[in-house]
Amino acid sequence: MGHTLLDVLNVRVIGSGDKYLVLAHGFGTDQSAWQRILPYFTPHYKVVLYDLVCAGSVNPDYFDFGRYTSLDAYVDDLLYILDALRVPRCAYVGHSVSAMIGLLAAIRRRDLFTKLILVGASPRFLNDKDYHGGFEEGEIEKVFSAMEANYAAWVNGFAPLAVGADVPAAVREFSRTLFNMRPDISLFVCRTVFNSDLRGVLGMVKVPCYIVQTAKDVSVPTSVAPYLKSQLGGKSTVIMLNTEGHLPHLSAPAILAQALRRALS
């Protein structure tokens, strides 16, 4: 897959600035999730966009179930893209699982990243004895069962919950990209994400981080932002958004763009 990875993952570079800005989407979306954010940044940055291999916009034949068993393979893809594009350094915006992919990439290649902006990020979704991730194991198993039993019904229930805010267009858009994913790939990735635990490596992240979280997110409790701030190994700043939901780039793009600008300045 090596030499064609830029094509496989629909890599694009748009914009006219000198500095590079990477926008990496989360589970259930693809790079189109950033379309309302892009106009704020293309005049000032070369913006790198790509699709995670699990996205519905990528040919599912390229999804290797043996390879993408952990987030490390996604990190390999990100670093391959940046090297292939000869990006010397970049600011990186990662939503949800891509926030964690960015953290792991910055541990491996600190030199590549000027700052990480983590939107709706969680190092661990499951609760632990001294940690509130937001979900109990039994709840997660019910989610997996629902996805397996009737994917369409699960999407129709999950999309409005995830969007949170009363923005029907955002629900429609998130539903569209969830439906674009092949259900077996969607379930496999969901399991990978929910089984991930990055708490032990947060101290190894030395790149400055901005933790962007909405006031209410069904996937990430508000306690996770201060937890990340306390555990990350470099300078970190929490930016709380006065909006709801896990997908502010879909539901409140102007508010998110303002926060990103602040973090990038």
N, C-alpha and C positions, 0 to 999 in steps of 0.2 A: 504493500500500500504506500510505502515511503515516498517515491517521487511524485505521486499524484495527490498527496494529502491536501495540498492547497486547493485543488479542484474538488476533491471529495467533500471537504468541509466548507466549500463555498466561500473561501477567504476573499475579502475585499478590503482595499485601502482607499478611503475617500477623504477629501478635505485638503486644505492648502497650507496648513501651518508648518513650522519647522519641527515641533515636538510630536511624538507619537502618543496616542491614547488608545488603549485596547478596551473594547466593550464586549464582555463575555456574558452570555445569557445563562439562565438557570434551567432547572428541570421543567419540562412541559412547554417550553417556548422554543424559539429559534431567533436568529439575529434580527428578524423583523420586529421583535419586541422593543428595539431601540429606536424605531423610526420617528417617534415623537420627540426623542431626546437629541437626535443627530443634528438638527438645524442649529442648536445652541453651540455646537462644538466644531463643526466642519470648517467654519471660517478661520479657526485658530489652531487646529490640530490636523495631523494626518491620523485619521481614525481607522483602526484595524477592527474589522468585524469578521466573525466566523461562526459556524454552527458546531455545537458539540456533536459527536458522532451518533449520539442517540436521538438527535432531533428528527422530526418527521420530514424535514427538508433535505435530509441526507439519505441516499440509497441504503435501505436497511441491510443489503448484502454486505456492506462494509462494517456492520456491527459484529465484532468478534466476541462471542460470549466467554471465550477462554481468556481473552486479554483484558476486557473491561470489568474485571472482578473487583477492582479497587480504584480509588481516585488517581493512583499513580500513572495509569495509562493515559488518563485525560491530561495530566501534567506533561507527560511526554509529548502529546499532540500540541499543546500550547507552546512549549519550548521549541519544538520543531518548526512551527509556524513563524515564531519570532526570529529564529535563526535563518530560515529560508528567505524571509523578507529583509534580512540584514538590519533588523531594528537594533540600534545600539543601546538605547534605554527607553523606557516607556512608563507612563502612568497607567495603572490597570484598574478598571472598574469591573467587579465580578458580582453577579446577582446569585444569591442562594448557593447552590452547590459550586458555582464558579468562583464564589468568594473563597471557598476552601481550596479549590484548585489553584487559585492565585497565591494563597498562603504557602502551599506546598512548593509551588514553583519558585517563590521568593526565598524559601529556605535553600533550595538547590542552587539558585542563580541570583543571589542578592544583587549583583552588579547590574542586572537587567531592569530592575524596577526602581523608579524614583519614589513612588508611593502606591499604596494599595487602598482602594475605596471599596469597602465591603458592604453590599446592600442586602438586607434581609439574611444576614449570615448566622450560621449556627455550627459550632464545632461538634455538637452531639445533640441529636433530637430526642434521645431517650433519657428519661429521668434516672438519676443515680442517687446514692444515699445523701450526698452533700451537694447535689447539682440538679437544677430544675431545667430540663431540656424541653419540657412541654408534653411529652407523650410517655405513657406506660407501654410496656412490651405487648400486653394484651390488646391495647387500642391499635397498635401498629399492625398486629396480625389480622385484626378485623379489616383494616384498610386493604391489606394484600388480598384477603379473601374476597372482598367486594370488587376489587379490580379484576380478579380472576373470574368471578362469577358472571359479571355483566359490566364490561368496560364502559360502555356508553352511559349506563345509569350512574356509574361512579363519577365519570367526567361531569355529567349534568349536576351532580350534587356537590362535587369538589370545587369546580371553577368559581361559583359565586362565593363560597366560603373563603377561598384563597384570595380573591380580589378584595373581599371585605367591604370596600366602599360601594355605594349605590351608583355604579357606573356600568350600565348595561353593555355599552360598546366594549369595555375592557373584558367583561365576562365572555362576550361573544368571541373576542380575539383570543383569549386564553383557551377557551373551549376548542376553537379551530385548530390551534397548534397542538393541543393534547390529542385531539382526534386524528391529527396527521401522524402521530407516533404509532408504530405497530404495537398492539397491546402487550405482547410478550416482552418486547424491548422495554416498554414503559415500566412494567412490573419488575423486571430484572434491575433496571437502574434505580427504581424506588427502593428496592431491597438494599442495593449497594450503598445508597445515600443514608438510609436509616440505620444501617449497620456500621457506618463510619464513626470513628471517635478520634478527633484530632486534638483533644484537650492536652495530651502529653507533649505535643510538638509546638504549641503556641509560643512558648518561651524562646524558641529558635528563630522566630520571625523578628528580624532586626530592622526591616524596612518600615518607615512611618506608615501608620494605618489610620484610616478614617472609617468609623463604624456607623453606618447609616441605617437607622431603624425607624419604622413607623410607630405611632402611638399604640396601635393594636394590630397584631399579626397572628392569625390562627396557627401559623407554623413555628413562630419564634417568640417566646415570652419576652417581655421587656427586660427581664433580669439578665438576659443573655448578653446584651450590649455592655453593661458594666463588668460582667464576668470576662468578656473578651478583653476589655480595656485593662483589667487587672492582671491578665495572664500573658498578653502579648509581650514580646521581648524588646520592642522598640517603642518610640513615642506613638501614642495613640489618642485619638480624639473621638468622642461620641457625638453624632449629630442626630437628634430626634426630629422626625418629621411630623408636622401637625396634620396627619392624614392617617387613614386606616388601610390595612391590607398588606399582602406579601408581594404585590407587584406594582409598586408606585410608578414605575416607568410606563405602565399601561393605564393606571387609574388617575395619577396625579403628576403627569410629566413635567409641568412647569415648576411644581414644588421640588421635585427630585432634581431637576436641572439646576435650580438655584443652589441646592445643597452640594451638588457635584462641582459647580463653579467655585463655591466657597472652599471646598476641599482642594481643588486644583490650583487655587490662587497662591 
